[in-house]
Amino acid sequence: MGTFTEEITLANAGDISAARNGLIPDTEIRALTLDAMPDTGAWTLVINEEIRQRLGLAVVKTVDSSLADGSTTRYGLTEPVEIRWKDRDISLQAVVIPKANDILLGALVLEGMDLYVDPVNQRLAGVHGDQRIHLVK
């Protein structure tokens, strides 16, 4: 299986809330459309410092994160960012790896949007087809 990317949109969830409450116009919501790599080995969204700054996301704390090479390093964890893929979305905190080359969609992102990695066709697909199912347990 090779790697692939999917086009997603990231938006500052605080801006979305402020616009919803009439505090800022919708045109001031900071958002970016970019390519991200689904990665079931990552636990959440991984972004780099440039994207964090462009979205205006504050780092709310630092967390120990282990990398693919087995090393552990402390990285910043942001306030929530809204992640959109096609007609699905979820708001989660992102881990900031300052010089990361790839934006990663981790397991929480995929689970939260009811998606799975289709390795044969190298794409994301809905676990329950095109209809998103919200699971409540």
C-alpha positions in Angstrom: 0.0 0.0 0.0 1.3 3.4 -0.9 0.4 6.8 0.6 -2.1 9.2 -0.8 -3.6 12.6 0.0 -7.1 13.9 0.1 -8.2 17.6 -0.2 -9.6 18.9 3.1 -10.5 22.3 4.5 -9.2 23.4 7.9 -10.9 26.3 9.7 -10.4 28.0 13.0 -13.3 26.7 15.1 -13.3 29.8 17.3 -13.8 32.0 14.3 -16.7 29.8 13.2 -18.3 30.2 16.6 -17.6 34.0 16.6 -19.3 34.3 13.2 -22.2 32.2 14.3 -22.7 34.6 17.2 -22.4 37.7 15.0 -19.1 38.8 16.4 -17.3 38.6 13.1 -18.5 38.4 9.5 -18.2 35.0 7.8 -15.5 36.4 5.5 -13.2 36.7 8.5 -13.2 33.0 9.3 -9.6 31.8 8.8 -9.6 28.7 6.7 -7.3 26.8 4.3 -7.9 24.1 1.7 -5.0 21.8 1.4 -3.9 18.2 0.8 -3.6 15.9 3.8 -2.5 12.3 4.2 -4.7 9.8 6.0 -2.6 8.1 8.7 -4.2 5.5 11.0 -1.0 5.5 13.1 -1.5 9.2 14.1 -4.1 9.8 16.8 -5.4 13.2 15.7 -4.8 15.9 13.1 -1.1 16.8 12.7 -0.3 20.3 11.3 2.9 22.3 11.0 3.7 25.7 12.5 3.0 27.7 9.3 -0.6 26.3 9.1 -1.1 26.9 12.8 -0.2 30.5 12.4 -2.2 31.0 9.2 -5.3 29.6 11.0 -4.6 31.7 14.1 -4.8 28.7 16.4 -3.5 29.1 19.9 -1.4 26.4 21.5 -3.2 25.5 24.7 -0.8 22.9 26.1 2.1 20.6 25.2 1.9 16.9 25.0 4.4 14.0 24.7 4.0 12.5 21.3 5.8 9.5 19.9 6.9 9.6 16.3 7.2 6.8 13.7 10.9 6.4 14.5 10.0 5.6 18.1 11.3 8.9 19.5 9.2 10.9 22.0 9.1 14.7 21.8 6.9 17.4 23.3 4.6 19.2 20.8 2.0 21.8 21.1 -1.7 21.0 21.1 -4.0 23.6 19.6 -7.4 24.9 20.4 -10.0 23.1 18.2 -9.8 23.3 14.4 -12.7 22.3 12.2 -11.7 19.6 9.6 -14.0 19.3 6.5 -13.9 16.5 3.9 -16.6 16.5 1.3 -19.9 16.7 3.3 -18.3 15.6 6.6 -16.7 17.6 9.4 -15.3 17.3 12.9 -13.7 19.7 15.3 -10.6 18.5 17.1 -7.4 19.7 18.6 -4.3 19.4 16.4 -0.8 18.4 17.3 1.8 20.9 15.9 5.0 19.4 14.6 6.7 22.6 13.6 8.5 21.5 10.4 6.1 18.7 9.4 6.1 18.2 5.6 2.8 16.3 5.6 -0.6 17.2 7.2 -1.9 14.0 8.8 -5.5 12.9 9.3 -5.2 10.6 12.3 -7.5 7.9 13.7 -9.7 10.3 15.7 -10.4 12.4 12.6 -11.2 9.3 10.5 -13.4 7.7 13.2 -15.2 11.0 13.9 -16.1 11.4 10.3 -17.1 7.7 9.9 -14.3 7.1 7.3 -11.8 4.4 6.6 -8.7 4.1 4.4 -9.4 2.1 1.3 -5.8 0.9 0.5 -6.7 -0.8 -2.8 -8.1 2.3 -4.4 -6.0 4.7 -2.3 -8.8 6.9 -1.1 -11.0 7.6 1.9 -14.4 6.1 1.9 -17.4 6.1 4.2 -17.6 3.2 6.6 -21.4 3.2 6.1 -21.3 4.3 2.5 -22.0 7.9 1.5 -24.3 8.4 4.5 -22.5 9.6 7.6 -23.6 7.7 10.6 -23.2 9.3 14.1 -22.4 6.5 16.5 -23.7 6.9 20.0 -22.7 4.3 22.6 
